[in-house]
Amino acid sequence: MWRMLVQSAVFVVATLVVTVGNASATDVLDVKVPFPFVVRGESFPAGQYRIELNDTGSAVMLIHGEKGNRAAAFVATQPAKGHAPAGDMPVVQFRRHENEYRLASVWESANEGQKVLN
């Protein structure tokens, strides 16, 4: 039981490559996720994804697959508290829950992040 609790609290961080979006009010993050994951109950396969965060105060982000991956979802978020786990580098955090990884938060910088609402 204790082991299961410890494993469910483990965070997994995916490697990000940040690109500049065309619209100034949107931050675009490109990320390669090496494992399948879940976003608000919807399964996403391992692969290349683009995450679009709106800088105008919107509480919604868009995540969609690229390179033949058609998975996509609008995700409700709220501002994350604290600091990014990777310092000033953008990072996507996943939380392990039983046998799956769930998208937990997206950090654009050390102090700017969005927590995914379940």
C-alpha positions as CSV (number, residue, x, y, z in Angstrom):
1,M,0.0,0.0,0.0
2,W,2.8,2.4,1.0
3,R,4.6,1.7,-2.3
4,M,1.5,2.5,-4.3
5,L,1.1,5.8,-2.5
6,V,4.7,6.7,-3.2
7,Q,4.4,5.8,-6.9
8,S,1.2,7.8,-7.3
9,A,3.0,10.9,-6.0
10,V,5.9,10.6,-8.5
11,F,6.1,13.3,-11.1
12,V,7.4,12.7,-14.5
13,V,8.8,15.6,-16.6
14,A,8.8,15.5,-20.4
15,T,11.4,17.2,-22.5
16,L,10.2,20.3,-24.2
17,V,11.3,22.3,-27.2
18,V,9.8,25.8,-27.0
19,T,8.8,27.5,-30.2
20,V,7.5,31.0,-30.7
21,G,3.9,31.2,-31.9
22,N,2.7,33.6,-34.5
23,A,0.1,35.2,-32.3
24,S,1.6,37.3,-29.6
25,A,-1.2,36.4,-27.1
26,T,-0.4,32.7,-27.3
27,D,2.6,30.7,-26.1
28,V,3.2,27.5,-28.0
29,L,5.1,24.6,-26.5
30,D,6.1,21.6,-28.6
31,V,6.7,18.4,-26.5
32,K,7.6,14.8,-27.2
33,V,5.9,12.6,-24.7
34,P,7.5,9.1,-24.6
35,F,4.6,7.3,-22.9
36,P,0.8,7.2,-23.2
37,F,-1.0,9.6,-20.8
38,V,-4.5,10.8,-19.8
39,V,-6.0,14.2,-19.9
40,R,-9.3,14.6,-18.0
41,G,-10.2,10.9,-18.6
42,E,-9.2,10.9,-22.3
43,S,-6.3,8.7,-23.4
44,F,-3.5,10.2,-25.5
45,P,-0.8,8.0,-27.1
46,A,2.9,8.6,-26.8
47,G,4.1,11.1,-29.4
48,Q,4.6,14.7,-30.5
49,Y,2.2,17.3,-29.1
50,R,1.7,21.0,-29.3
51,I,0.3,22.9,-26.3
52,E,-1.1,26.3,-26.8
53,L,-1.5,28.6,-23.8
54,N,-3.4,31.8,-24.0
55,D,-1.7,34.8,-22.3
56,T,-4.9,36.8,-22.1
57,G,-6.1,35.3,-18.9
58,S,-8.0,32.4,-20.4
59,A,-8.3,29.4,-18.2
60,V,-8.3,27.0,-21.2
61,M,-5.3,25.5,-23.1
62,L,-5.3,23.4,-26.2
63,I,-3.2,20.2,-26.5
64,H,-3.1,18.4,-29.9
65,G,-1.1,15.7,-31.5
66,E,1.2,16.3,-34.4
67,K,2.9,14.2,-37.1
68,G,-0.1,11.9,-37.8
69,N,-1.3,12.0,-34.2
70,R,-4.9,13.2,-34.1
71,A,-5.5,13.3,-30.3
72,A,-6.7,16.7,-29.1
73,A,-8.5,18.3,-26.2
74,F,-9.3,21.7,-24.7
75,V,-8.2,21.6,-21.1
76,A,-9.5,23.7,-18.2
77,T,-6.7,25.1,-16.1
78,Q,-6.0,27.4,-13.2
79,P,-2.8,29.3,-12.4
80,A,-0.3,27.0,-10.7
81,K,1.2,28.0,-7.4
82,G,4.9,27.7,-6.5
83,H,7.8,27.4,-8.9
84,A,8.5,25.2,-12.0
85,P,10.5,22.1,-11.2
86,A,13.0,22.8,-14.0
87,G,13.8,26.3,-13.0
88,D,13.3,28.8,-15.8
89,M,12.9,26.2,-18.5
90,P,9.4,25.3,-19.8
91,V,8.2,21.9,-18.5
92,V,5.2,19.6,-18.7
93,Q,4.5,17.6,-15.5
94,F,2.7,14.3,-15.3
95,R,1.5,12.6,-12.2
96,R,1.6,8.8,-12.0
97,H,-1.7,7.3,-10.8
98,E,-1.9,3.5,-10.6
99,N,-0.9,2.3,-14.1
100,E,-1.2,5.6,-16.0
101,Y,0.3,9.0,-16.2
102,R,-2.0,12.1,-16.0
103,L,-1.2,15.5,-17.3
104,A,-0.8,17.6,-14.1
105,S,0.6,21.0,-15.1
106,V,2.4,23.1,-17.8
107,W,5.0,25.6,-16.8
108,E,6.1,28.3,-19.3
109,S,8.8,29.7,-17.0
110,A,9.9,29.5,-13.4
111,N,6.9,31.5,-12.1
112,E,4.2,31.0,-14.7
113,G,2.4,27.7,-14.9
114,Q,-1.1,26.3,-15.4
115,K,-2.5,23.4,-13.3
116,V,-4.8,21.0,-15.1
117,L,-8.2,20.8,-13.5
118,N,-9.6,17.3,-13.2
